[in-house]
């Protein structure tokens, strides 16, 4: 189960969910960040892409590497604070735990049924997966075919 959970976390890290910046404003007071004072009314935002692809946090960020989350009780716990696919804090998705349960159940069912018979077909990460356009959600190139998976013949 730990490797399955690590696979889920790594999948959520690579597929950002929403890539658009959701600006927040402190209308009533100034805000301090390190040595800077931001006047009241200043829009402040960040995007998940800049965290989830940050090489200082996730070395080799464009490599699918579930092992980076293992062991879950040490490495995984340290990295979870940076997993902002569902937002965070008071603005985080209220369905986060339900979504994680659904993802784990789906991954387990697909792997149990098809397992090693699955293989990628004509899938190129740069063309079919990587974010090229930000249209509120991340979008690949216009030539993308999607992630195509085929099943090899059943073993006798």
MODELLER restraints for C-alpha pairs under 7 A, 6 or more apart:
rsr = mdl.restraints
at = mdl.atoms
rsr.add(forms.Gaussian(group=physical.xy_distance, feature=features.Distance(at['CA:2:A'], at['CA:72:A']), mean=6.84, stdev=0.5))
rsr.add(forms.Gaussian(group=physical.xy_distance, feature=features.Distance(at['CA:5:A'], at['CA:104:A']), mean=6.88, stdev=0.5))
rsr.add(forms.Gaussian(group=physical.xy_distance, feature=features.Distance(at['CA:6:A'], at['CA:66:A']), mean=5.08, stdev=0.5))
rsr.add(forms.Gaussian(group=physical.xy_distance, feature=features.Distance(at['CA:6:A'], at['CA:67:A']), mean=6.86, stdev=0.5))
rsr.add(forms.Gaussian(group=physical.xy_distance, feature=features.Distance(at['CA:6:A'], at['CA:69:A']), mean=5.48, stdev=0.5))
rsr.add(forms.Gaussian(group=physical.xy_distance, feature=features.Distance(at['CA:6:A'], at['CA:70:A']), mean=6.78, stdev=0.5))
rsr.add(forms.Gaussian(group=physical.xy_distance, feature=features.Distance(at['CA:7:A'], at['CA:66:A']), mean=4.90, stdev=0.5))
rsr.add(forms.Gaussian(group=physical.xy_distance, feature=features.Distance(at['CA:8:A'], at['CA:104:A']), mean=6.82, stdev=0.5))
rsr.add(forms.Gaussian(group=physical.xy_distance, feature=features.Distance(at['CA:10:A'], at['CA:64:A']), mean=6.76, stdev=0.5))
rsr.add(forms.Gaussian(group=physical.xy_distance, feature=features.Distance(at['CA:10:A'], at['CA:65:A']), mean=6.70, stdev=0.5))
rsr.add(forms.Gaussian(group=physical.xy_distance, feature=features.Distance(at['CA:10:A'], at['CA:66:A']), mean=5.30, stdev=0.5))
rsr.add(forms.Gaussian(group=physical.xy_distance, feature=features.Distance(at['CA:12:A'], at['CA:85:A']), mean=6.32, stdev=0.5))
rsr.add(forms.Gaussian(group=physical.xy_distance, feature=features.Distance(at['CA:13:A'], at['CA:52:A']), mean=5.76, stdev=0.5))
rsr.add(forms.Gaussian(group=physical.xy_distance, feature=features.Distance(at['CA:13:A'], at['CA:83:A']), mean=6.34, stdev=0.5))
rsr.add(forms.Gaussian(group=physical.xy_distance, feature=features.Distance(at['CA:13:A'], at['CA:85:A']), mean=6.70, stdev=0.5))
rsr.add(forms.Gaussian(group=physical.xy_distance, feature=features.Distance(at['CA:16:A'], at['CA:48:A']), mean=6.48, stdev=0.5))
rsr.add(forms.Gaussian(group=physical.xy_distance, feature=features.Distance(at['CA:16:A'], at['CA:49:A']), mean=6.57, stdev=0.5))
rsr.add(forms.Gaussian(group=physical.xy_distance, feature=features.Distance(at['CA:16:A'], at['CA:85:A']), mean=5.26, stdev=0.5))
rsr.add(forms.Gaussian(group=physical.xy_distance, feature=features.Distance(at['CA:17:A'], at['CA:85:A']), mean=5.58, stdev=0.5))
rsr.add(forms.Gaussian(group=physical.xy_distance, feature=features.Distance(at['CA:17:A'], at['CA:137:A']), mean=6.39, stdev=0.5))
rsr.add(forms.Gaussian(group=physical.xy_distance, feature=features.Distance(at['CA:18:A'], at['CA:136:A']), mean=6.05, stdev=0.5))
rsr.add(forms.Gaussian(group=physical.xy_distance, feature=features.Distance(at['CA:18:A'], at['CA:137:A']), mean=4.58, stdev=0.5))
rsr.add(forms.Gaussian(group=physical.xy_distance, feature=features.Distance(at['CA:18:A'], at['CA:138:A']), mean=6.58, stdev=0.5))
rsr.add(forms.Gaussian(group=physical.xy_distance, feature=features.Distance(at['CA:19:A'], at['CA:47:A']), mean=5.95, stdev=0.5))
rsr.add(forms.Gaussian(group=physical.xy_distance, feature=features.Distance(at['CA:19:A'], at['CA:48:A']), mean=6.06, stdev=0.5))
rsr.add(forms.Gaussian(group=physical.xy_distance, feature=features.Distance(at['CA:19:A'], at['CA:49:A']), mean=6.16, stdev=0.5))
rsr.add(forms.Gaussian(group=physical.xy_distance, feature=features.Distance(at['CA:19:A'], at['CA:134:A']), mean=6.36, stdev=0.5))
rsr.add(forms.Gaussian(group=physical.xy_distance, feature=features.Distance(at['CA:19:A'], at['CA:136:A']), mean=5.81, stdev=0.5))
rsr.add(forms.Gaussian(group=physical.xy_distance, feature=features.Distance(at['CA:19:A'], at['CA:137:A']), mean=5.22, stdev=0.5))
rsr.add(forms.Gaussian(group=physical.xy_distance, feature=features.Distance(at['CA:19:A'], at['CA:138:A']), mean=5.56, stdev=0.5))
rsr.add(forms.Gaussian(group=physical.xy_distance, feature=features.Distance(at['CA:20:A'], at['CA:47:A']), mean=6.23, stdev=0.5))
rsr.add(forms.Gaussian(group=physical.xy_distance, feature=features.Distance(at['CA:20:A'], at['CA:134:A']), mean=6.67, stdev=0.5))
rsr.add(forms.Gaussian(group=physical.xy_distance, feature=features.Distance(at['CA:20:A'], at['CA:136:A']), mean=4.61, stdev=0.5))
rsr.add(forms.Gaussian(group=physical.xy_distance, feature=features.Distance(at['CA:20:A'], at['CA:137:A']), mean=6.55, stdev=0.5))
rsr.add(forms.Gaussian(group=physical.xy_distance, feature=features.Distance(at['CA:21:A'], at['CA:45:A']), mean=5.88, stdev=0.5))
rsr.add(forms.Gaussian(group=physical.xy_distance, feature=features.Distance(at['CA:21:A'], at['CA:46:A']), mean=5.62, stdev=0.5))
rsr.add(forms.Gaussian(group=physical.xy_distance, feature=features.Distance(at['CA:21:A'], at['CA:47:A']), mean=5.03, stdev=0.5))
rsr.add(forms.Gaussian(group=physical.xy_distance, feature=features.Distance(at['CA:22:A'], at['CA:45:A']), mean=5.86, stdev=0.5))
rsr.add(forms.Gaussian(group=physical.xy_distance, feature=features.Distance(at['CA:23:A'], at['CA:43:A']), mean=5.72, stdev=0.5))
rsr.add(forms.Gaussian(group=physical.xy_distance, feature=features.Distance(at['CA:23:A'], at['CA:44:A']), mean=5.33, stdev=0.5))
rsr.add(forms.Gaussian(group=physical.xy_distance, feature=features.Distance(at['CA:23:A'], at['CA:45:A']), mean=4.43, stdev=0.5))
rsr.add(forms.Gaussian(group=physical.xy_distance, feature=features.Distance(at['CA:24:A'], at['CA:43:A']), mean=5.53, stdev=0.5))
rsr.add(forms.Gaussian(group=physical.xy_distance, feature=features.Distance(at['CA:24:A'], at['CA:44:A']), mean=5.29, stdev=0.5))
rsr.add(forms.Gaussian(group=physical.xy_distance, feature=features.Distance(at['CA:24:A'], at['CA:45:A']), mean=6.20, stdev=0.5))
rsr.add(forms.Gaussian(group=physical.xy_distance, feature=features.Distance(at['CA:25:A'], at['CA:41:A']), mean=5.51, stdev=0.5))
rsr.add(forms.Gaussian(group=physical.xy_distance, feature=features.Distance(at['CA:25:A'], at['CA:42:A']), mean=5.81, stdev=0.5))
rsr.add(forms.Gaussian(group=physical.xy_distance, feature=features.Distance(at['CA:25:A'], at['CA:43:A']), mean=4.72, stdev=0.5))
rsr.add(forms.Gaussian(group=physical.xy_distance, feature=features.Distance(at['CA:25:A'], at['CA:44:A']), mean=6.20, stdev=0.5))
rsr.add(forms.Gaussian(group=physical.xy_distance, feature=features.Distance(at['CA:26:A'], at['CA:40:A']), mean=5.60, stdev=0.5))
rsr.add(forms.Gaussian(group=physical.xy_distance, feature=features.Distance(at['CA:26:A'], at['CA:41:A']), mean=5.46, stdev=0.5))
rsr.add(forms.Gaussian(group=physical.xy_distance, feature=features.Distance(at['CA:26:A'], at['CA:42:A']), mean=6.83, stdev=0.5))
rsr.add(forms.Gaussian(group=physical.xy_distance, feature=features.Distance(at['CA:27:A'], at['CA:40:A']), mean=5.30, stdev=0.5))
rsr.add(forms.Gaussian(group=physical.xy_distance, feature=features.Distance(at['CA:27:A'], at['CA:41:A']), mean=4.60, stdev=0.5))
rsr.add(forms.Gaussian(group=physical.xy_distance, feature=features.Distance(at['CA:28:A'], at['CA:40:A']), mean=6.01, stdev=0.5))
rsr.add(forms.Gaussian(group=physical.xy_distance, feature=features.Distance(at['CA:29:A'], at['CA:40:A']), mean=4.80, stdev=0.5))
rsr.add(forms.Gaussian(group=physical.xy_distance, feature=features.Distance(at['CA:30:A'], at['CA:37:A']), mean=6.67, stdev=0.5))
rsr.add(forms.Gaussian(group=physical.xy_distance, feature=features.Distance(at['CA:30:A'], at['CA:38:A']), mean=5.58, stdev=0.5))
rsr.add(forms.Gaussian(group=physical.xy_distance, feature=features.Distance(at['CA:30:A'], at['CA:39:A']), mean=4.56, stdev=0.5))
rsr.add(forms.Gaussian(group=physical.xy_distance, feature=features.Distance(at['CA:30:A'], at['CA:40:A']), mean=4.30, stdev=0.5))
rsr.add(forms.Gaussian(group=physical.xy_distance, feature=features.Distance(at['CA:31:A'], at['CA:37:A']), mean=5.78, stdev=0.5))
rsr.add(forms.Gaussian(group=physical.xy_distance, feature=features.Distance(at['CA:31:A'], at['CA:38:A']), mean=5.09, stdev=0.5))
rsr.add(forms.Gaussian(group=physical.xy_distance, feature=features.Distance(at['CA:31:A'], at['CA:39:A']), mean=6.60, stdev=0.5))
rsr.add(forms.Gaussian(group=physical.xy_distance, feature=features.Distance(at['CA:31:A'], at['CA:40:A']), mean=6.92, stdev=0.5))
rsr.add(forms.Gaussian(group=physical.xy_distance, feature=features.Distance(at['CA:32:A'], at['CA:38:A']), mean=6.08, stdev=0.5))
rsr.add(forms.Gaussian(group=physical.xy_distance, feature=features.Distance(at['CA:48:A'], at['CA:84:A']), mean=5.98, stdev=0.5))
rsr.add(forms.Gaussian(group=physical.xy_distance, feature=features.Distance(at['CA:48:A'], at['CA:85:A']), mean=6.52, stdev=0.5))
rsr.add(forms.Gaussian(group=physical.xy_distance, feature=features.Distance(at['CA:51:A'], at['CA:82:A']), mean=6.72, stdev=0.5))
rsr.add(forms.Gaussian(group=physical.xy_distance, feature=features.Distance(at['CA:52:A'], at['CA:83:A']), mean=6.90, stdev=0.5))
rsr.add(forms.Gaussian(group=physical.xy_distance, feature=features.Distance(at['CA:53:A'], at['CA:61:A']), mean=5.15, stdev=0.5))
rsr.add(forms.Gaussian(group=physical.xy_distance, feature=features.Distance(at['CA:54:A'], at['CA:61:A']), mean=6.77, stdev=0.5))
rsr.add(forms.Gaussian(group=physical.xy_distance, feature=features.Distance(at['CA:55:A'], at['CA:61:A']), mean=5.97, stdev=0.5))
rsr.add(forms.Gaussian(group=physical.xy_distance, feature=features.Distance(at['CA:69:A'], at['CA:75:A']), mean=5.42, stdev=0.5))
rsr.add(forms.Gaussian(group=physical.xy_distance, feature=features.Distance(at['CA:69:A'], at['CA:76:A']), mean=4.21, stdev=0.5))
rsr.add(forms.Gaussian(group=physical.xy_distance, feature=features.Distance(at['CA:70:A'], at['CA:76:A']), mean=5.80, stdev=0.5))
rsr.add(forms.Gaussian(group=physical.xy_distance, feature=features.Distance(at['CA:86:A'], at['CA:92:A']), mean=5.90, stdev=0.5))
rsr.add(forms.Gaussian(group=physical.xy_distance, feature=features.Distance(at['CA:86:A'], at['CA:93:A']), mean=5.42, stdev=0.5))
rsr.add(forms.Gaussian(group=physical.xy_distance, feature=features.Distance(at['CA:86:A'], at['CA:96:A']), mean=6.66, stdev=0.5))
rsr.add(forms.Gaussian(group=physical.xy_distance, feature=features.Distance(at['CA:87:A'], at['CA:93:A']), mean=6.23, stdev=0.5))
rsr.add(forms.Gaussian(group=physical.xy_distance, feature=features.Distance(at['CA:117:A'], at['CA:151:A']), mean=5.25, stdev=0.5))
rsr.add(forms.Gaussian(group=physical.xy_distance, feature=features.Distance(at['CA:117:A'], at['CA:152:A']), mean=5.06, stdev=0.5))
rsr.add(forms.Gaussian(group=physical.xy_distance, feature=features.Distance(at['CA:118:A'], at['CA:149:A']), mean=6.31, stdev=0.5))
rsr.add(forms.Gaussian(group=physical.xy_distance, feature=features.Distance(at['CA:118:A'], at['CA:150:A']), mean=5.75, stdev=0.5))
rsr.add(forms.Gaussian(group=physical.xy_distance, feature=features.Distance(at['CA:118:A'], at['CA:151:A']), mean=4.74, stdev=0.5))
rsr.add(forms.Gaussian(group=physical.xy_distance, feature=features.Distance(at['CA:118:A'], at['CA:152:A']), mean=6.52, stdev=0.5))
rsr.add(forms.Gaussian(group=physical.xy_distance, feature=features.Distance(at['CA:119:A'], at['CA:149:A']), mean=5.51, stdev=0.5))
rsr.add(forms.Gaussian(group=physical.xy_distance, feature=features.Distance(at['CA:119:A'], at['CA:150:A']), mean=5.62, stdev=0.5))
rsr.add(forms.Gaussian(group=physical.xy_distance, feature=features.Distance(at['CA:119:A'], at['CA:151:A']), mean=6.52, stdev=0.5))
rsr.add(forms.Gaussian(group=physical.xy_distance, feature=features.Distance(at['CA:120:A'], at['CA:148:A']), mean=5.74, stdev=0.5))
rsr.add(forms.Gaussian(group=physical.xy_distance, feature=features.Distance(at['CA:120:A'], at['CA:149:A']), mean=4.59, stdev=0.5))
rsr.add(forms.Gaussian(group=physical.xy_distance, feature=features.Distance(at['CA:120:A'], at['CA:150:A']), mean=6.37, stdev=0.5))
rsr.add(forms.Gaussian(group=physical.xy_distance, feature=features.Distance(at['CA:121:A'], at['CA:148:A']), mean=5.37, stdev=0.5))
rsr.add(forms.Gaussian(group=physical.xy_distance, feature=features.Distance(at['CA:121:A'], at['CA:149:A']), mean=5.79, stdev=0.5))
rsr.add(forms.Gaussian(group=physical.xy_distance, feature=features.Distance(at['CA:121:A'], at['CA:150:A']), mean=6.49, stdev=0.5))
rsr.add(forms.Gaussian(group=physical.xy_distance, feature=features.Distance(at['CA:122:A'], at['CA:148:A']), mean=6.85, stdev=0.5))
rsr.add(forms.Gaussian(group=physical.xy_distance, feature=features.Distance(at['CA:123:A'], at['CA:147:A']), mean=5.67, stdev=0.5))
rsr.add(forms.Gaussian(group=physical.xy_distance, feature=features.Distance(at['CA:123:A'], at['CA:148:A']), mean=6.22, stdev=0.5))
rsr.add(forms.Gaussian(group=physical.xy_distance, feature=features.Distance(at['CA:127:A'], at['CA:140:A']), mean=6.54, stdev=0.5))
rsr.add(forms.Gaussian(group=physical.xy_distance, feature=features.Distance(at['CA:127:A'], at['CA:141:A']), mean=5.75, stdev=0.5))
rsr.add(forms.Gaussian(group=physical.xy_distance, feature=features.Distance(at['CA:127:A'], at['CA:143:A']), mean=6.79, stdev=0.5))
rsr.add(forms.Gaussian(group=physical.xy_distance, feature=features.Distance(at['CA:127:A'], at['CA:144:A']), mean=5.39, stdev=0.5))
rsr.add(forms.Gaussian(group=physical.xy_distance, feature=features.Distance(at['CA:128:A'], at['CA:140:A']), mean=5.80, stdev=0.5))
rsr.add(forms.Gaussian(group=physical.xy_distance, feature=features.Distance(at['CA:128:A'], at['CA:141:A']), mean=6.79, stdev=0.5))
rsr.add(forms.Gaussian(group=physical.xy_distance, feature=features.Distance(at['CA:128:A'], at['CA:144:A']), mean=4.42, stdev=0.5))
rsr.add(forms.Gaussian(group=physical.xy_distance, feature=features.Distance(at['CA:128:A'], at['CA:145:A']), mean=5.85, stdev=0.5))
rsr.add(forms.Gaussian(group=physical.xy_distance, feature=features.Distance(at['CA:128:A'], at['CA:146:A']), mean=5.13, stdev=0.5))
rsr.add(forms.Gaussian(group=physical.xy_distance, feature=features.Distance(at['CA:128:A'], at['CA:147:A']), mean=6.43, stdev=0.5))
rsr.add(forms.Gaussian(group=physical.xy_distance, feature=features.Distance(at['CA:129:A'], at['CA:140:A']), mean=5.65, stdev=0.5))
rsr.add(forms.Gaussian(group=physical.xy_distance, feature=features.Distance(at['CA:130:A'], at['CA:140:A']), mean=5.54, stdev=0.5))
rsr.add(forms.Gaussian(group=physical.xy_distance, feature=features.Distance(at['CA:131:A'], at['CA:138:A']), mean=5.38, stdev=0.5))
rsr.add(forms.Gaussian(group=physical.xy_distance, feature=features.Distance(at['CA:131:A'], at['CA:139:A']), mean=5.22, stdev=0.5))
rsr.add(forms.Gaussian(group=physical.xy_distance, feature=features.Distance(at['CA:131:A'], at['CA:140:A']), mean=4.79, stdev=0.5))
rsr.add(forms.Gaussian(group=physical.xy_distance, feature=features.Distance(at['CA:132:A'], at['CA:139:A']), mean=5.97, stdev=0.5))
rsr.add(forms.Gaussian(group=physical.xy_distance, feature=features.Distance(at['CA:132:A'], at['CA:140:A']), mean=5.05, stdev=0.5))
rsr.add(forms.Gaussian(group=physical.xy_distance, feature=features.Distance(at['CA:132:A'], at['CA:141:A']), mean=5.61, stdev=0.5))
rsr.add(forms.Gaussian(group=physical.xy_distance, feature=features.Distance(at['CA:133:A'], at['CA:139:A']), mean=5.02, stdev=0.5))
rsr.add(forms.Gaussian(group=physical.xy_distance, feature=features.Distance(at['CA:133:A'], at['CA:140:A']), mean=6.40, stdev=0.5))
